[in-house]
Amino acid sequence: MLFVGSLVVALALVHRPLGDYMYRVYSSDKHSRTERFLYRLIGANPSAEQTWATYARSVLAFSAVSVVLLFALQLVQGKLPLHLPDPATPMTPALAWNTAVSFVTNTNWQAYGGESTQGHLVQMAGLAVQNFVSAAVGMAVAVALVRGFARRRTGELGNFWVDLVRGTLRILLPIAVLGALVLVAGGVIQNFHLYDQVVTTFGGAPQPIPGGPVASQEVIKLLGTNGGGFYNANSAHPFENPTAWTNWVESFLILVIAFSLPRTFGRMVGNTKQGTAIAAIMAVIAIASVSLISVSQLQHHGTVPTAAGAATEGVEQRLGVADSAVFADATTLTSTGAVDSVHDSYTSLGGLMTMFNMQLGEVAPGGVGSGLYGMLILAVITVFVAGLMVGRTPEYLGKKITPREIKLAASYFLVTPLVVLIGTAASIALPGPRAAMANTGPHGLSEVLYAFTSAANNNGSAFAGLGADTGWYNTALGLAMLIGRFVPMILVLALAGSLARQGSAPQSVGTLPTHRPQFVGLVVGVTVILVALTFLPALALGPLAEGIH
């Protein structure tokens, strides 16, 4: 309770100042010398505003170049400084493609062991850099959507290159530097050692201990809701997460920006109550989810759990069951995917909650940027449903939700479930992918369903029983990451452009207030019901069937 309570208090305290600061970052018309140099370097005109189509092309072009560069960097890493002399997992083109797509899409799905596959230079110049810029891309798209709500009769949504650079340099980088210092003080390592031969084992053999620039990558993988890990054990490894209090710090880093962005939204649309309502929706869903997953992991079914007082399998004992459950909930409610325990070993209900969190669209609070624009899409769908109930054209923040807007919002919602369910069905139906399952029956289905849920929602965590380093999964999950990241972004930007071209619809007695508890409850209900109707059959065949077996 102390872990959760103090986390809630800390997030509440930082919500307003950080949200206001991000509002000033994205609203300022002044550029620093460093920013002006970067604009000249990439040939961008910071004074030129972009339509939604130009903004979308910029997002896609930047991301495509990032995939190509990271793909090439991994394939030539053996000729670069600080490379591993004998990597345990060969970097094949299929694995390099999957990894490049994974980090560019803010997913950080890893079908390999980090410390035994990627050299330090690739970890720093490739993976850590994408941890920054992929997070900044998500924030930029969210800000563009908010401008669509805030602006009137214009086709312009800002400048992607300005939003990208400012999000990276003014928000992510300063917090990451401070966070890295805190993690180093807590015992997270930061060096350039490949391996240190230290004490010998009981058998008399030397024990190599892998080192590396861990703290600098750890902080941005969490702050940018990226996921991944320098080590294969991820945040369960003592070099990444040494103590219970660093576990708290890492949980805070996962949530801090995403929970503060609703305040930025409220400031940008000129009504902070609207931002408070969005934050309240996120909080209600998050509290319910944390409660359910904690109860499921603290249940005492079976001889061993009864003796231990909780379901301890797969849990790092220095962190404890309860705090690990909260971390798992935070990492799947956002698009982080970092883990400090083995989700594959959770109880059936606990594993179901980690999947359900992602299937909600990761909106409570979601990834940096992606959580806010996902929640705003759900708010649009909610006011449309409410409008149908009373028989009038729905409005949100003074913008009418016409057939064009609801088609874009509905398409956004349908993309990810289609990718998840089609990918899961194909993998179960084909003998090759089915052979990669370590388990059969409901749990085997859960492993595959979790993988595609994680990839399509750009989360990156996994049920460990699935052997994902195969040609099929590297390709299929890579495509799921790309579709799950960029198709929704294009739809969001198209919606933003459509909203920005509208004027302001005057409020009337029939206008639904969207800043009151009634609206908060409506959005929570619509979110849960839509996801339940979409995924319940698959969940019934997987974790629910396992739970009643």
C-alpha positions as semicolon CSV with decimal commas, in nm:
position;residue;x (nm);y (nm);z (nm)
1;M;0,000;0,000;0,000
2;L;0,288;0,238;0,078
3;F;0,438;0,171;-0,265
4;V;0,113;0,251;-0,449
5;G;0,007;0,536;-0,221
6;S;0,336;0,722;-0,245
7;L;0,340;0,668;-0,622
8;V;-0,008;0,822;-0,656
9;V;0,093;1,121;-0,440
10;A;0,411;1,181;-0,640
11;L;0,225;1,166;-0,973
12;A;-0,040;1,405;-0,841
13;L;0,224;1,651;-0,723
14;V;0,411;1,657;-1,054
15;H;0,100;1,652;-1,278
16;R;0,044;2,026;-1,284
17;P;0,401;2,168;-1,303
18;L;0,519;1,915;-1,562
19;G;0,200;1,948;-1,764
20;D;0,232;2,330;-1,764
21;Y;0,598;2,303;-1,862
22;M;0,518;2,078;-2,159
23;Y;0,245;2,325;-2,262
24;R;0,505;2,604;-2,272
25;V;0,747;2,383;-2,468
26;Y;0,498;2,309;-2,744
27;S;0,344;2,658;-2,749
28;S;0,660;2,870;-2,756
29;D;0,766;3,044;-3,077
30;K;1,130;3,080;-2,968
31;H;1,409;2,843;-3,074
32;S;1,740;2,782;-2,899
33;R;2,072;2,790;-3,084
34;T;2,097;2,413;-3,068
35;E;1,749;2,377;-3,212
36;R;1,819;2,624;-3,493
37;F;2,138;2,431;-3,577
38;L;1,943;2,105;-3,597
39;Y;1,678;2,261;-3,820
40;R;1,949;2,380;-4,062
41;L;2,115;2,039;-4,048
42;I;1,799;1,855;-4,155
43;G;1,680;2,130;-4,388
44;A;1,362;2,211;-4,194
45;N;1,199;2,553;-4,179
46;P;1,079;2,594;-3,818
47;S;0,849;2,882;-3,914
48;A;0,654;2,677;-4,171
49;E;0,336;2,510;-4,045
50;Q;0,221;2,178;-4,190
51;T;-0,112;2,034;-4,293
52;W;-0,207;1,696;-4,151
53;A;-0,091;1,519;-4,468
54;T;0,250;1,690;-4,464
55;Y;0,283;1,623;-4,091
56;A;0,204;1,255;-4,151
57;R;0,456;1,230;-4,437
58;S;0,722;1,379;-4,210
59;V;0,646;1,122;-3,939
60;L;0,663;0,834;-4,188
61;A;0,979;0,962;-4,361
62;F;1,165;1,011;-4,034
63;S;1,061;0,668;-3,907
64;A;1,151;0,493;-4,235
65;V;1,500;0,643;-4,233
66;S;1,537;0,543;-3,867
67;V;1,446;0,180;-3,945
68;V;1,700;0,162;-4,230
69;L;1,983;0,315;-4,026
70;L;1,923;0,098;-3,719
71;F;1,889;-0,214;-3,936
72;A;2,225;-0,142;-4,104
73;L;2,396;-0,053;-3,776
74;Q;2,308;-0,390;-3,626
75;L;2,434;-0,587;-3,925
76;V;2,777;-0,419;-3,921
77;Q;2,819;-0,402;-3,543
78;G;3,093;-0,668;-3,548
79;K;3,322;-0,416;-3,720
80;L;3,246;-0,134;-3,481
81;P;3,409;-0,038;-3,150
82;L;3,269;-0,180;-2,826
83;H;3,118;-0,480;-3,004
84;L;3,075;-0,819;-2,840
85;P;3,358;-1,053;-2,945
86;D;3,139;-1,362;-2,955
87;P;2,764;-1,282;-2,942
88;A;2,545;-1,566;-2,820
89;T;2,270;-1,485;-3,071
90;P;2,378;-1,419;-3,433
91;M;2,235;-1,095;-3,571
92;T;2,055;-1,223;-3,880
93;P;1,878;-0,986;-4,123
94;A;1,539;-1,110;-3,997
95;L;1,631;-1,039;-3,634
96;A;1,787;-0,702;-3,726
97;W;1,468;-0,606;-3,912
98;N;1,249;-0,706;-3,620
99;T;1,466;-0,515;-3,373
100;A;1,491;-0,202;-3,588
101;V;1,114;-0,192;-3,636
102;S;1,064;-0,265;-3,267
103;F;1,269;0,028;-3,139
104;V;1,153;0,278;-3,403
105;T;0,788;0,200;-3,324
106;N;0,844;0,252;-2,948
107;T;0,778;-0,120;-2,891
108;N;1,121;-0,255;-2,789
109;W;1,020;-0,616;-2,844
110;Q;1,339;-0,820;-2,807
111;A;1,370;-1,171;-2,949
112;Y;1,725;-1,195;-2,811
113;G;1,923;-1,149;-2,489
114;G;2,044;-0,787;-2,477
115;E;2,381;-0,830;-2,304
116;S;2,472;-1,133;-2,515
117;T;2,372;-0,997;-2,856
118;Q;2,407;-0,620;-2,895
119;G;2,738;-0,435;-2,851
120;H;2,763;-0,121;-2,640
121;L;2,784;0,114;-2,940
122;V;2,463;-0,027;-3,089
123;Q;2,295;-0,007;-2,749
124;M;2,389;0,362;-2,719
125;A;2,395;0,504;-3,073
126;G;2,114;0,285;-3,202
127;L;1,871;0,160;-2,939
128;A;1,896;0,442;-2,682
129;V;1,869;0,710;-2,952
130;Q;1,549;0,551;-3,083
131;N;1,419;0,537;-2,727
132;F;1,435;0,917;-2,726
133;V;1,308;1,001;-3,074
134;S;1,033;0,735;-3,096
135;A;0,888;0,872;-2,773
136;A;0,917;1,227;-2,909
137;V;0,729;1,120;-3,225
138;G;0,438;0,991;-3,016
139;M;0,425;1,315;-2,817
140;A;0,436;1,520;-3,139
141;V;0,136;1,336;-3,286
142;A;-0,060;1,384;-2,962
143;V;0,017;1,757;-2,965
144;A;-0,093;1,779;-3,330
145;L;-0,430;1,622;-3,238
146;V;-0,474;1,865;-2,948
147;R;-0,405;2,154;-3,187
148;G;-0,680;2,013;-3,408
149;F;-0,923;2,058;-3,119
150;A;-0,785;2,398;-3,022
151;R;-0,761;2,567;-3,363
152;R;-1,038;2,708;-3,578
153;R;-1,075;2,718;-3,957
154;T;-0,718;2,630;-4,046
155;G;-0,553;2,336;-4,215
156;E;-0,229;2,367;-4,016
157;L;-0,127;2,154;-3,718
158;G;0,220;2,283;-3,638
159;N;0,559;2,158;-3,756
160;F;0,660;1,797;-3,694
161;W;1,034;1,872;-3,694
162;V;0,993;2,146;-3,434
163;D;0,776;1,923;-3,215
164;L;1,021;1,633;-3,251
165;V;1,328;1,838;-3,159
166;R;1,161;2,019;-2,869
167;G;1,013;1,703;-2,723
168;T;1,356;1,540;-2,730
169;L;1,576;1,828;-2,613
170;R;1,347;2,015;-2,375
171;I;1,143;1,736;-2,215
172;L;1,293;1,389;-2,249
173;L;1,665;1,470;-2,229
174;P;1,666;1,685;-1,911
175;I;1,445;1,442;-1,718
176;A;1,652;1,148;-1,845
177;V;1,978;1,305;-1,723
178;L;1,836;1,363;-1,375
179;G;1,677;1,017;-1,369
180;A;2,001;0,848;-1,474
181;L;2,188;1,017;-1,187
182;V;1,924;0,892;-0,944
183;L;1,949;0,538;-1,080
184;V;2,330;0,540;-1,063
185;A;2,304;0,654;-0,701
186;G;2,071;0,359;-0,644
187;G;2,322;0,108;-0,781
188;V;2,238;0,082;-1,153
189;I;2,569;0,038;-1,335
190;Q;2,711;0,277;-1,596
191;N;3,043;0,181;-1,758
192;F;3,195;0,059;-2,083
193;H;3,310;-0,283;-1,964
194;L;3,225;-0,575;-2,189
195;Y;3,289;-0,841;-1,925
196;D;3,458;-0,845;-1,586
197;Q;3,600;-1,173;-1,459
198;V;3,528;-1,167;-1,089
199;V;3,481;-1,440;-0,830
200;T;3,483;-1,802;-0,929
201;T;3,181;-2,027;-0,904
202;F;3,151;-2,323;-0,665
203;G;3,287;-2,537;-0,947
204;G;3,602;-2,328;-0,967
205;A;3,530;-2,165;-1,305
206;P;3,563;-1,789;-1,354
207;Q;3,236;-1,596;-1,369
208;P;3,211;-1,328;-1,640
209;I;2,995;-1,033;-1,535
210;P;2,868;-0,820;-1,827
211;G;2,884;-0,444;-1,779
212;G;2,780;-0,154;-1,997
213;P;2,612;0,189;-2,013
214;V;2,300;0,062;-1,841
215;A;2,164;0,358;-1,639
216;S;2,157;0,590;-1,941
217;Q;1,948;0,341;-2,138
218;E;1,739;0,227;-1,844
219;V;1,605;0,573;-1,767
220;I;1,488;0,657;-2,120
221;K;1,343;0,311;-2,183
222;L;1,110;0,385;-1,889
223;L;1,060;0,759;-1,926
224;G;0,978;0,724;-2,297
225;T;0,756;0,418;-2,229
226;N;0,978;0,216;-2,461
227;G;1,054;-0,103;-2,271
228;G;1,326;-0,343;-2,371
229;G;1,627;-0,401;-2,156
230;F;2,005;-0,391;-2,159
231;Y;1,993;-0,736;-2,001
232;N;1,775;-1,029;-2,096
233;A;1,621;-1,028;-1,748
234;N;1,516;-0,666;-1,808
235;S;1,423;-0,469;-1,496
236;A;1,440;-0,784;-1,283
237;H;1,820;-0,777;-1,327
238;P;1,999;-0,626;-1,024
239;F;2,220;-0,415;-1,253
240;E;1,908;-0,252;-1,401
241;N;1,691;-0,242;-1,089
242;P;1,890;-0,311;-0,773
243;T;1,651;-0,232;-0,486
244;A;1,290;-0,179;-0,386
245;W;1,329;0,200;-0,398
246;T;1,478;0,198;-0,750
247;N;1,177;-0,016;-0,843
248;W;0,957;0,272;-0,720
249;V;1,161;0,527;-0,915
250;E;1,134;0,321;-1,232
251;S;0,757;0,287;-1,188
252;F;0,734;0,664;-1,144
253;L;0,937;0,725;-1,460
254;I;0,701;0,501;-1,659
255;L;0,395;0,701;-1,559
256;V;0,510;1,059;-1,506
257;I;0,490;1,209;-1,858
258;A;0,180;1,020;-1,968
259;F;-0,014;1,124;-1,655
260;S;0,098;1,487;-1,696
261;L;0,005;1,524;-2,064
262;P;-0,371;1,565;-1,988
263;R;-0,277;1,888;-1,807
264;T;-0,093;1,999;-2,123
265;F;-0,404;1,912;-2,324
266;G;-0,625;2,120;-2,094
267;R;-0,394;2,422;-2,120
268;M;-0,375;2,397;-2,500
269;V;-0,754;2,385;-2,548
270;G;-0,802;2,666;-2,296
271;N;-0,996;2,462;-2,040
272;T;-0,801;2,283;-1,768
273;K;-1,117;2,107;-1,649
274;Q;-1,114;1,907;-1,975
275;G;-0,760;1,794;-1,897
276;T;-0,861;1,701;-1,542
277;A;-1,147;1,488;-1,680
278;I;-0,909;1,297;-1,910
279;A;-0,667;1,243;-1,621
280;A;-0,955;1,119;-1,405
281;I;-1,059;0,865;-1,669
282;M;-0,703;0,735;-1,683
283;A;-0,684;0,719;-1,302
284;V;-1,013;0,529;-1,262
285;I;-0,907;0,261;-1,511
286;A;-0,556;0,239;-1,363
287;I;-0,678;0,203;-1,003
288;A;-0,924;-0,071;-1,101
289;S;-0,655;-0,254;-1,296
290;V;-0,395;-0,230;-1,018
291;S;-0,648;-0,362;-0,769
292;L;-0,742;-0,662;-0,984
293;I;-0,388;-0,764;-1,072
294;S;-0,270;-0,724;-0,712
295;V;-0,553;-0,939;-0,578
296;S;-0,486;-1,205;-0,843
297;Q;-0,117;-1,226;-0,753
298;L;-0,182;-1,234;-0,379
299;Q;-0,436;-1,517;-0,398
300;H;-0,335;-1,834;-0,217
301;H;-0,437;-2,123;-0,440
302;G;-0,218;-2,432;-0,425
303;T;0,031;-2,563;-0,170
304;V;0,325;-2,338;-0,256
305;P;0,132;-2,008;-0,285
306;T;-0,049;-2,084;0,040
307;A;0,280;-2,146;0,221
308;A;0,447;-1,838;0,071
309;G;0,147;-1,610;0,114
310;A;0,127;-1,518;-0,255
311;A;0,189;-1,644;-0,608
312;T;0,568;-1,600;-0,602
313;E;0,670;-1,791;-0,914
314;G;0,865;-1,573;-1,156
315;V;0,896;-1,287;-0,907
316;E;1,229;-1,134;-0,802
317;Q;1,219;-1,171;-0,425
318;R;1,405;-0,851;-0,342
319;L;1,116;-0,660;-0,508
320;G;0,826;-0,866;-0,371
321;V;0,497;-0,986;-0,517
322;A;0,283;-0,679;-0,453
323;D;0,530;-0,424;-0,590
324;S;0,607;-0,647;-0,890
325;A;0,234;-0,666;-0,967
326;V;0,211;-0,285;-0,961
327;F;0,513;-0,259;-1,192
328;A;0,357;-0,512;-1,431
329;D;0,035;-0,316;-1,431
330;A;0,213;0,013;-1,499
331;T;0,416;-0,133;-1,780
332;T;0,114;-0,282;-1,959
333;L;-0,119;0,012;-1,894
334;T;0,146;0,211;-2,079
335;S;0,334;0,108;-2,391
336;T;0,648;0,038;-2,190
337;G;0,685;-0,340;-2,187
338;A;0,966;-0,341;-1,932
339;V;0,928;-0,620;-1,677
340;D;1,060;-0,682;-1,327
341;S;0,892;-1,024;-1,306
342;V;0,791;-1,300;-1,547
343;H;0,441;-1,231;-1,679
344;D;0,426;-1,585;-1,817
345;S;0,433;-1,715;-1,458
346;Y;0,148;-1,499;-1,333
347;T;-0,179;-1,652;-1,224
348;S;-0,438;-1,689;-1,500
349;L;-0,623;-1,374;-1,388
350;G;-0,297;-1,185;-1,342
351;G;-0,183;-1,276;-1,692
352;L;-0,527;-1,185;-1,827
353;M;-0,503;-0,838;-1,671
354;T;-0,167;-0,768;-1,833
355;M;-0,319;-0,859;-2,170
356;F;-0,641;-0,668;-2,106
357;N;-0,444;-0,356;-2,012
358;M;-0,283;-0,358;-2,355
359;Q;-0,607;-0,445;-2,531
360;L;-0,766;-0,135;-2,377
361;G;-0,535;0,052;-2,613
362;E;-0,289;0,140;-2,336
363;V;-0,474;0,457;-2,244
364;A;-0,447;0,460;-1,864
365;P;-0,226;0,655;-1,899
366;G;-0,077;0,486;-2,206
367;G;0,249;0,558;-2,382
368;V;0,394;0,909;-2,396
369;G;0,172;1,077;-2,652
370;S;-0,002;0,762;-2,771
371;G;-0,193;0,731;-2,445
372;L;-0,333;1,083;-2,474
373;Y;-0,438;1,059;-2,836
374;G;-0,585;0,712;-2,775
375;M;-0,793;0,845;-2,487
376;L;-0,910;1,144;-2,692
377;I;-1,023;0,904;-2,967
378;L;-1,226;0,715;-2,706
379;A;-1,372;1,044;-2,584
380;V;-1,482;1,121;-2,941
381;I;-1,647;0,778;-2,970
382;T;-1,819;0,833;-2,635
383;V;-1,972;1,168;-2,730
384;F;-2,089;1,009;-3,056
385;V;-2,262;0,729;-2,864
386;A;-2,413;0,984;-2,624
387;G;-2,532;1,189;-2,921
388;L;-2,712;0,888;-3,063
389;M;-2,890;0,842;-2,732
390;V;-3,039;1,192;-2,736
391;G;-3,078;1,223;-3,113
392;R;-2,849;1,520;-3,186
393;T;-2,517;1,585;-3,358
394;P;-2,245;1,513;-3,101
395;E;-1,990;1,778;-3,009
396;Y;-1,658;1,766;-2,826
397;L;-1,466;2,078;-2,726
398;G;-1,675;2,287;-2,962
399;K;-1,617;2,059;-3,261
400;K;-1,898;1,864;-3,425
401;I;-1,836;1,491;-3,463
402;T;-1,960;1,439;-3,817
403;P;-1,959;1,109;-4,012
404;R;-1,603;1,183;-4,128
405;E;-1,470;1,222;-3,774
406;I;-1,645;0,913;-3,638
407;K;-1,525;0,702;-3,933
408;L;-1,167;0,804;-3,858
409;A;-1,213;0,738;-3,485
410;A;-1,378;0,399;-3,543
411;S;-1,107;0,300;-3,791
412;Y;-0,844;0,392;-3,532
413;F;-1,010;0,165;-3,278
414;L;-1,044;-0,131;-3,518
415;V;-0,688;-0,142;-3,651
416;T;-0,517;-0,296;-3,351
417;P;-0,777;-0,569;-3,277
418;L;-0,768;-0,678;-3,642
419;V;-0,389;-0,709;-3,634
420;V;-0,393;-0,894;-3,300
421;L;-0,667;-1,144;-3,385
422;I;-0,556;-1,215;-3,744
423;G;-0,192;-1,259;-3,636
424;T;-0,288;-1,489;-3,349
425;A;-0,521;-1,698;-3,565
426;A;-0,260;-1,741;-3,839
427;S;0,010;-1,840;-3,590
428;I;-0,212;-2,099;-3,424
429;A;-0,328;-2,239;-3,758
430;L;0,017;-2,283;-3,916
431;P;0,229;-2,577;-3,797
432;G;0,561;-2,390;-3,803
433;P;0,462;-2,103;-3,575
434;R;0,264;-2,343;-3,356
435;A;0,581;-2,544;-3,296
436;A;0,744;-2,239;-3,132
437;M;0,496;-2,261;-2,843
438;A;0,651;-2,407;-2,529
439;N;0,304;-2,491;-2,398
440;T;-0,009;-2,636;-2,550
441;G;-0,373;-2,575;-2,465
442;P;-0,503;-2,246;-2,324
443;H;-0,166;-2,128;-2,198
444;G;-0,005;-2,184;-2,537
445;L;-0,280;-1,973;-2,696
446;S;-0,225;-1,708;-2,431
447;E;0,145;-1,689;-2,522
448;V;0,068;-1,621;-2,888
449;L;-0,221;-1,385;-2,810
450;Y;0,002;-1,193;-2,570
451;A;0,278;-1,163;-2,833
452;F;0,053;-1,008;-3,098
453;T;-0,129;-0,794;-2,841
454;S;0,208;-0,664;-2,723
455;A;0,342;-0,603;-3,075
456;A;0,033;-0,437;-3,221
457;N;-0,004;-0,209;-2,919
458;N;0,371;-0,128;-2,927
459;N;0,424;-0,262;-2,576
460;G;0,712;-0,508;-2,609
461;S;0,663;-0,737;-2,308
462;A;0,608;-1,109;-2,363
463;F;0,495;-1,438;-2,220
464;A;0,836;-1,602;-2,207
465;G;0,726;-1,945;-2,323
466;L;0,703;-1,843;-2,689
467;G;1,015;-1,897;-2,903
468;A;0,983;-1,576;-3,105
469;D;1,323;-1,569;-3,280
470;T;1,199;-1,745;-3,593
471;G;1,147;-1,623;-3,947
472;W;0,769;-1,620;-3,904
473;Y;0,753;-1,433;-3,575
474;N;1,030;-1,187;-3,662
475;T;0,842;-1,095;-3,979
476;A;0,482;-1,117;-3,855
477;L;0,544;-0,934;-3,529
478;G;0,750;-0,672;-3,713
479;L;0,456;-0,607;-3,946
480;A;0,219;-0,597;-3,647
481;M;0,439;-0,329;-3,484
482;L;0,450;-0,117;-3,800
483;I;0,076;-0,139;-3,865
484;G;-0,012;-0,090;-3,498
485;R;0,206;0,221;-3,476
486;F;0,170;0,411;-3,802
487;V;-0,180;0,337;-3,933
488;P;-0,338;0,473;-3,611
489;M;-0,104;0,774;-3,624
490;I;-0,216;0,857;-3,978
491;L;-0,580;0,829;-3,872
492;V;-0,516;1,053;-3,570
493;L;-0,352;1,318;-3,787
494;A;-0,633;1,298;-4,043
495;L;-0,882;1,349;-3,759
496;A;-0,678;1,643;-3,630
497;G;-0,681;1,803;-3,974
498;S;-1,057;1,756;-4,007
499;L;-1,119;1,912;-3,665
500;A;-0,885;2,206;-3,725
501;R;-1,077;2,305;-4,040
502;Q;-1,399;2,342;-3,841
503;G;-1,516;2,654;-3,667
504;S;-1,652;2,654;-3,315
505;A;-1,993;2,500;-3,251
506;P;-2,187;2,708;-2,994
507;Q;-2,291;2,529;-2,678
508;S;-2,659;2,469;-2,612
509;V;-2,874;2,302;-2,348
510;G;-2,829;1,977;-2,538
511;T;-2,447;1,988;-2,533
512;L;-2,297;1,705;-2,329
513;P;-2,069;1,845;-2,055
514;T;-1,736;1,670;-2,100
515;H;-1,565;1,780;-1,781
516;R;-1,798;1,624;-1,521
517;P;-1,797;1,286;-1,343
518;Q;-2,084;1,171;-1,566
519;F;-1,860;1,197;-1,873
520;V;-1,570;1,030;-1,691
521;G;-1,796;0,732;-1,614
522;L;-1,926;0,720;-1,972
523;V;-1,577;0,706;-2,124
524;V;-1,464;0,439;-1,877
525;G;-1,772;0,230;-1,961
526;V;-1,735;0,269;-2,337
527;T;-1,364;0,181;-2,319
528;V;-1,413;-0,137;-2,117
529;I;-1,723;-0,253;-2,306
530;L;-1,568;-0,203;-2,651
531;V;-1,258;-0,401;-2,554
532;A;-1,459;-0,673;-2,379
533;L;-1,681;-0,724;-2,682
534;T;-1,378;-0,737;-2,912
535;F;-1,142;-0,964;-2,720
536;L;-1,364;-1,168;-2,485
537;P;-1,385;-1,475;-2,716
538;A;-1,005;-1,494;-2,747
539;L;-0,955;-1,436;-2,374
540;A;-1,216;-1,702;-2,296
541;L;-1,012;-1,958;-2,494
542;G;-0,686;-1,850;-2,331
543;P;-0,641;-1,718;-1,975
544;L;-1,005;-1,759;-1,868
545;A;-1,010;-2,124;-1,980
546;E;-0,680;-2,179;-1,801
547;G;-0,819;-2,027;-1,485
548;I;-1,117;-2,262;-1,465
549;H;-0,926;-2,571;-1,581
